[in-house]
Amino acid sequence: MVGKVAKRQEPEDRISKLPDELLCRILSELDSCEAVQTCVLSKRWVNIWTTLPCLNYAPKERIGDVYYCKHFVKKFLKYRNQQSVITTFNVDCQFFYMRILKYALAYNVENLRIRNEHYRGSTCLNSAFIKTLHLTLCREVNPMDWNLPNLTYLYLENVKFGTQISGFDNLKELTLAGFFEIFYGLEIYTINCPNLESLTLGPDHRYCTFVVSAPKLLYFEFRSTHVPDFCAGDGFPLVKEVDIDIQIEDYDWEFYDDDRIKFTMQNHIKMLNAVRGTPLLKLSSETIEFLRRIPEFSGYQPSPLDNLKFLSLRGLDDMPTRSTDHVISYLLSNSPSADILKGNVGASQKLENERMYL
């Protein structure tokens, strides 16, 4: 129509029409820097970030401006809505200082995640609210100095943690990943958690002994290039699922003479003995390759596995049948009716016919 200009129609902003609770849920998945930047979108977004229940800070550059890191975290904590509950504190940065940690504990955070090579644990980790503690690249901590009565999940990666984890009556999941200088010593590590249900070890644990007491353990996972000495007393009578991955690379085999293979196998048998009642055992292709190199199993008979219902062997189809027959015969010698599962059965995958056993 001449003389008239059609009015441009603005695109509908559907996201801004979402309720605050849902917007907070979305922003909680972002890095806190990005969450704060949303305040420029419109008046609707100005104060949303101030009510987020978490601080997620991971600078894009690992080696960056330390001053900026401290400045951002300080301002974020200062200008957020102090009446809003903060449940998660996640700092992945090359700095850490006590003021921030004290703030997190003072506001009764439930989930504390720290990644910092300069952080050293101390007795300040006293909280009746922390349920999840995730430490990565922390130089040295001593769990025996902590007072965390409601801790249910503990994850330590590349952390020197002393030689004992015990006294956490509510701990359900424990993961010890990676290694630090202390793992090269001939250390004995004691894990004594009466209600532990899930234990994950590795990588990588070298030349050490694990003494484990976890009578209620349901899931055990081991991944490492070395198999440590393993003592579990009466074992894990309630265990339902076991995943073992002995990660020996092809180029490492030249360092494995007969004595070392025998030593590794003896430790592997100790581990299998601890989980002897599991109905589901998963072995990686690298683990099968290791077992293939055992010429005969007469010295290890009978197999400790006396309750197997399913044996998952990843990568079995890629190996010559004759070279694995003696391995399978040994593993099933005490559970001859177990089904063999080929392929990759992940930790989260459950077959329908497994559920009656797991």
Secondary structure, DSSP 8 states (H G I E B T S, - for coil): -TT-----------GGGS-HHHHHHHHTTS-HHHHHHGGGS-GGGTTGGGG-SEEEE--SSSS--HHHHHHHHHHHHHHS-TTS---EEEEESS---HHHHHHHHHTT-SEEEEE-TT-B--TT-B-SS--EEEEES-SB--GGG-B-TT--EEEEES-B-TTEEE--TT--EEEEES--GGGGS--EEEEE-TT--EEEE-S---S-EEEEE-TT--EEEEEESS--EEE-TT--TT--EEEEEE---GGGGGG--HHHHHHHHHHHHHHHHHTTT-SEEEE-HHHHHHHHT-S--GGG-S-S--S-SEEEETTGGGS-HHHHHHHHHHHTTT-TT-EEEES---TT---GGGTTT-
